[in-house]
């Protein structure tokens, strides 16, 4: 059984009529289709899943195509299959919470133009957007601090 994104399943997050899903028979075709879509200037976001490591040349080609087209490329890859040409590299994992099943931790672990950090985020169904979950501030009791 193959996992396939169903546009109607995304309707709480975006308009399913604005989604185009393509399927390629091999990783070379995935890279070629991704590059063309990024370069076109017609789409604002391209998401592609790779099953083979991304070479430095392929990563750089995708980066240049995204710059030319004014779009963003999100490559879903397994750990260790990335390219040094990427501007940023993220790790996303669930945060287990008894009151919110949508909470995740987004960790920026490579950033060519800034610092690295982590954020806990959650999906807000009403607003149809992601919000950063406020971090709990640990405070010391003033009477203990004086001792």
ROSE-879479 format. One record per residue (C-alpha): x, y, z. Coordinates in Angstrom, 2 decimals. Example, Ala and Ser with C-alpha at 12.3 -4.5 7.8 and 13.67 -1.06 7.14 Angstrom:
BEGIN
<dokol><east>12.30</east><north>-4.50</north><up>7.80</up></dokol>
<dokol><east>13.67</east><north>-1.06</north><up>7.14</up></dokol>
//
This chain:
BEGIN
<dokol><east>0.00</east><north>0.00</north><up>0.00</up></dokol>
<dokol><east>1.39</east><north>3.40</north><up>-0.99</up></dokol>
<dokol><east>0.95</east><north>6.51</north><up>1.10</up></dokol>
<dokol><east>-0.66</east><north>9.27</north><up>-0.93</up></dokol>
<dokol><east>-1.63</east><north>12.78</north><up>0.08</up></dokol>
<dokol><east>-5.34</east><north>13.32</north><up>-0.41</up></dokol>
<dokol><east>-6.16</east><north>16.97</north><up>-1.15</up></dokol>
<dokol><east>-9.53</east><north>16.74</north><up>0.63</up></dokol>
<dokol><east>-7.67</east><north>15.67</north><up>3.76</up></dokol>
<dokol><east>-5.86</east><north>19.00</north><up>3.68</up></dokol>
<dokol><east>-9.00</east><north>21.14</north><up>3.43</up></dokol>
<dokol><east>-8.76</east><north>22.27</north><up>7.06</up></dokol>
<dokol><east>-5.30</east><north>23.67</north><up>6.25</up></dokol>
<dokol><east>-5.69</east><north>25.03</north><up>2.71</up></dokol>
<dokol><east>-7.93</east><north>25.05</north><up>-0.37</up></dokol>
<dokol><east>-7.67</east><north>21.55</north><up>-1.91</up></dokol>
<dokol><east>-8.34</east><north>23.03</north><up>-5.36</up></dokol>
<dokol><east>-4.99</east><north>24.83</north><up>-5.12</up></dokol>
<dokol><east>-2.99</east><north>21.61</north><up>-4.72</up></dokol>
<dokol><east>-1.34</east><north>19.70</north><up>-7.52</up></dokol>
<dokol><east>0.07</east><north>16.28</north><up>-6.69</up></dokol>
<dokol><east>2.53</east><north>14.62</north><up>-9.03</up></dokol>
<dokol><east>4.04</east><north>11.17</north><up>-8.95</up></dokol>
<dokol><east>7.35</east><north>10.29</north><up>-10.58</up></dokol>
<dokol><east>8.78</east><north>6.87</north><up>-11.29</up></dokol>
<dokol><east>12.32</east><north>7.63</north><up>-10.08</up></dokol>
<dokol><east>14.36</east><north>10.13</north><up>-8.07</up></dokol>
<dokol><east>15.82</east><north>11.79</north><up>-11.18</up></dokol>
<dokol><east>12.30</east><north>12.63</north><up>-12.38</up></dokol>
<dokol><east>11.35</east><north>13.94</north><up>-8.91</up></dokol>
<dokol><east>14.32</east><north>16.31</north><up>-8.97</up></dokol>
<dokol><east>13.59</east><north>17.43</north><up>-12.54</up></dokol>
<dokol><east>9.90</east><north>18.08</north><up>-11.83</up></dokol>
<dokol><east>10.73</east><north>19.89</north><up>-8.59</up></dokol>
<dokol><east>13.31</east><north>22.09</north><up>-10.32</up></dokol>
<dokol><east>10.88</east><north>23.01</north><up>-13.11</up></dokol>
<dokol><east>8.09</east><north>23.84</north><up>-10.67</up></dokol>
<dokol><east>10.39</east><north>25.98</north><up>-8.51</up></dokol>
<dokol><east>11.80</east><north>27.83</north><up>-11.52</up></dokol>
<dokol><east>8.36</east><north>28.47</north><up>-13.11</up></dokol>
<dokol><east>7.36</east><north>31.32</north><up>-10.81</up></dokol>
<dokol><east>3.79</east><north>30.00</north><up>-10.90</up></dokol>
<dokol><east>3.78</east><north>28.25</north><up>-7.53</up></dokol>
<dokol><east>4.83</east><north>29.58</north><up>-4.15</up></dokol>
<dokol><east>5.65</east><north>26.23</north><up>-2.52</up></dokol>
<dokol><east>6.88</east><north>22.89</north><up>-3.84</up></dokol>
<dokol><east>7.10</east><north>19.90</north><up>-1.52</up></dokol>
<dokol><east>9.01</east><north>16.84</north><up>-2.70</up></dokol>
<dokol><east>9.97</east><north>13.62</north><up>-0.97</up></dokol>
<dokol><east>13.31</east><north>12.06</north><up>-1.86</up></dokol>
<dokol><east>14.26</east><north>8.44</north><up>-1.43</up></dokol>
<dokol><east>17.94</east><north>8.86</north><up>-2.35</up></dokol>
<dokol><east>20.58</east><north>11.25</north><up>-0.97</up></dokol>
<dokol><east>20.54</east><north>14.76</north><up>-2.42</up></dokol>
<dokol><east>23.86</east><north>15.58</north><up>-4.10</up></dokol>
<dokol><east>25.52</east><north>18.96</north><up>-3.70</up></dokol>
<dokol><east>24.90</east><north>19.71</north><up>-7.40</up></dokol>
<dokol><east>21.22</east><north>18.75</north><up>-7.27</up></dokol>
<dokol><east>20.69</east><north>20.73</north><up>-4.07</up></dokol>
<dokol><east>22.34</east><north>23.80</north><up>-5.57</up></dokol>
<dokol><east>20.23</east><north>23.50</north><up>-8.75</up></dokol>
<dokol><east>17.05</east><north>23.41</north><up>-6.65</up></dokol>
<dokol><east>18.21</east><north>26.39</north><up>-4.61</up></dokol>
<dokol><east>18.93</east><north>28.45</north><up>-7.74</up></dokol>
<dokol><east>15.60</east><north>27.43</north><up>-9.31</up></dokol>
<dokol><east>13.74</east><north>28.56</north><up>-6.17</up></dokol>
<dokol><east>15.55</east><north>31.91</north><up>-6.25</up></dokol>
<dokol><east>14.71</east><north>32.45</north><up>-9.94</up></dokol>
<dokol><east>11.04</east><north>31.49</north><up>-9.47</up></dokol>
<dokol><east>10.63</east><north>33.31</north><up>-6.16</up></dokol>
<dokol><east>9.32</east><north>30.13</north><up>-4.58</up></dokol>
<dokol><east>10.12</east><north>27.88</north><up>-1.63</up></dokol>
<dokol><east>11.19</east><north>24.27</north><up>-1.91</up></dokol>
<dokol><east>10.58</east><north>21.90</north><up>0.97</up></dokol>
<dokol><east>12.42</east><north>18.62</north><up>0.57</up></dokol>
<dokol><east>11.28</east><north>15.77</north><up>2.79</up></dokol>
<dokol><east>14.30</east><north>13.56</north><up>3.29</up></dokol>
<dokol><east>15.59</east><north>11.04</north><up>5.77</up></dokol>
<dokol><east>18.25</east><north>12.14</north><up>8.22</up></dokol>
<dokol><east>21.68</east><north>12.19</north><up>6.60</up></dokol>
<dokol><east>20.44</east><north>12.49</north><up>3.00</up></dokol>
<dokol><east>20.58</east><north>16.29</north><up>2.79</up></dokol>
<dokol><east>22.78</east><north>18.66</north><up>0.86</up></dokol>
<dokol><east>25.17</east><north>21.30</north><up>2.17</up></dokol>
<dokol><east>23.63</east><north>23.72</north><up>-0.36</up></dokol>
<dokol><east>20.46</east><north>24.08</north><up>1.71</up></dokol>
<dokol><east>19.74</east><north>27.39</north><up>3.36</up></dokol>
<dokol><east>18.13</east><north>25.75</north><up>6.38</up></dokol>
<dokol><east>17.67</east><north>22.26</north><up>7.74</up></dokol>
<dokol><east>14.83</east><north>21.40</north><up>10.11</up></dokol>
<dokol><east>13.90</east><north>18.45</north><up>12.26</up></dokol>
<dokol><east>10.23</east><north>18.07</north><up>13.17</up></dokol>
<dokol><east>8.97</east><north>15.74</north><up>15.87</up></dokol>
<dokol><east>5.75</east><north>15.31</north><up>17.85</up></dokol>
<dokol><east>5.42</east><north>16.70</north><up>21.36</up></dokol>
<dokol><east>3.18</east><north>14.51</north><up>23.45</up></dokol>
<dokol><east>0.56</east><north>16.54</north><up>25.25</up></dokol>
<dokol><east>-2.59</east><north>15.34</north><up>26.98</up></dokol>
<dokol><east>-4.60</east><north>18.32</north><up>25.74</up></dokol>
<dokol><east>-3.28</east><north>18.87</north><up>22.19</up></dokol>
<dokol><east>-2.55</east><north>16.18</north><up>19.62</up></dokol>
<dokol><east>-1.26</east><north>18.68</north><up>17.04</up></dokol>
<dokol><east>1.70</east><north>19.95</north><up>19.05</up></dokol>
<dokol><east>5.11</east><north>19.55</north><up>17.40</up></dokol>
<dokol><east>8.70</east><north>20.66</north><up>18.01</up></dokol>
<dokol><east>10.35</east><north>22.37</north><up>15.05</up></dokol>
<dokol><east>14.13</east><north>22.47</north><up>15.45</up></dokol>
<dokol><east>16.24</east><north>24.58</north><up>13.13</up></dokol>
<dokol><east>19.59</east><north>22.80</north><up>13.14</up></dokol>
<dokol><east>21.19</east><north>24.48</north><up>10.11</up></dokol>
<dokol><east>20.75</east><north>28.13</north><up>9.22</up></dokol>
<dokol><east>23.09</east><north>29.92</north><up>6.83</up></dokol>
<dokol><east>21.77</east><north>33.35</north><up>7.80</up></dokol>
<dokol><east>21.07</east><north>33.18</north><up>11.52</up></dokol>
<dokol><east>21.02</east><north>31.18</north><up>14.68</up></dokol>
<dokol><east>19.63</east><north>27.73</north><up>15.40</up></dokol>
<dokol><east>16.78</east><north>27.17</north><up>17.83</up></dokol>
<dokol><east>13.68</east><north>25.08</north><up>18.56</up></dokol>
<dokol><east>10.01</east><north>26.00</north><up>18.82</up></dokol>
<dokol><east>6.98</east><north>24.08</north><up>20.02</up></dokol>
<dokol><east>4.09</east><north>24.78</north><up>17.66</up></dokol>
<dokol><east>0.48</east><north>23.70</north><up>17.33</up></dokol>
<dokol><east>-2.24</east><north>23.91</north><up>14.70</up></dokol>
<dokol><east>-5.13</east><north>26.22</north><up>15.54</up></dokol>
<dokol><east>-8.22</east><north>24.88</north><up>13.77</up></dokol>
<dokol><east>-10.24</east><north>28.07</north><up>14.14</up></dokol>
<dokol><east>-7.57</east><north>30.41</north><up>12.79</up></dokol>
<dokol><east>-6.32</east><north>27.82</north><up>10.26</up></dokol>
<dokol><east>-2.70</east><north>28.54</north><up>11.08</up></dokol>
<dokol><east>0.25</east><north>27.42</north><up>13.16</up></dokol>
<dokol><east>1.00</east><north>29.12</north><up>16.46</up></dokol>
<dokol><east>4.12</east><north>29.01</north><up>18.60</up></dokol>
<dokol><east>3.34</east><north>27.50</north><up>22.00</up></dokol>
<dokol><east>4.60</east><north>29.80</north><up>24.78</up></dokol>
<dokol><east>7.44</east><north>28.28</north><up>26.75</up></dokol>
<dokol><east>6.95</east><north>27.91</north><up>30.47</up></dokol>
<dokol><east>9.17</east><north>30.24</north><up>32.43</up></dokol>
<dokol><east>10.73</east><north>28.58</north><up>35.44</up></dokol>
<dokol><east>10.84</east><north>31.02</north><up>38.33</up></dokol>
<dokol><east>12.51</east><north>30.67</north><up>41.65</up></dokol>
<dokol><east>10.67</east><north>31.41</north><up>44.82</up></dokol>
<dokol><east>11.86</east><north>34.78</north><up>46.13</up></dokol>
<dokol><east>12.22</east><north>33.42</north><up>49.65</up></dokol>
<dokol><east>14.47</east><north>30.60</north><up>48.44</up></dokol>
<dokol><east>16.55</east><north>33.00</north><up>46.37</up></dokol>
<dokol><east>17.26</east><north>35.12</north><up>49.45</up></dokol>
<dokol><east>18.57</east><north>32.16</north><up>51.46</up></dokol>
//
